[in-house]
Amino acid sequence: MAIYDYTVKDKEGNDVSLEEYRGKVLLIVNTATGCGFTPQFEGLQDLYEKYQEKGFEILDFPCNQFGGQAPGTDEEITDFCNSRYGITFRQFAKTEVNGENELPLYTYLKSQKGGVMGSKIKWNFTKFLVDREGNVTERFAPMKTPEQLDTEIAKLL
């Protein structure tokens, strides 16, 4: 399987084929609205505004698996992100990134880039960078801020 073979649910519950993103550079992030890393939404939005016209997309997957830090419905999460951070990149349905109910996309991402902690996602705001050919090129820990990813993203664009 390749990344473009996966289908995910958007925040309205509609199926979205990742084929839609073929040829784009992607940053896939599991997020939370009540986390110490939540202010990273601001940096993510800045990256999106800077590079979106060059073929860059951010795919945001809210996740409540880490300390219950993404409570609320998909609509409530979206409202929070829009009002607090002015998010314009695409947000998807709240999902699980570890365990028996994890989103198959995350099973794939972790198989491509295991990370320091093995394949398991350790916390919110773990980031995967995907090149225009669909290759998972990097995995970044939550402590790596969006601003620190700028050079890596620019290289792929």
PyMOL commands that set and color helices and strands:
alter all, ss='L'
color gray80, all
select helices_A, chain A and resi 3-5+18-21+40-54+74-85+104-112+146-156
alter helices_A, ss='H'
color red, helices_A
select strands_A, chain A and resi 7-9+15-17+25-31+56-62+90-91+127-130+136-140
alter strands_A, ss='S'
color yellow, strands_A
deselect
rebuild
show_as cartoon
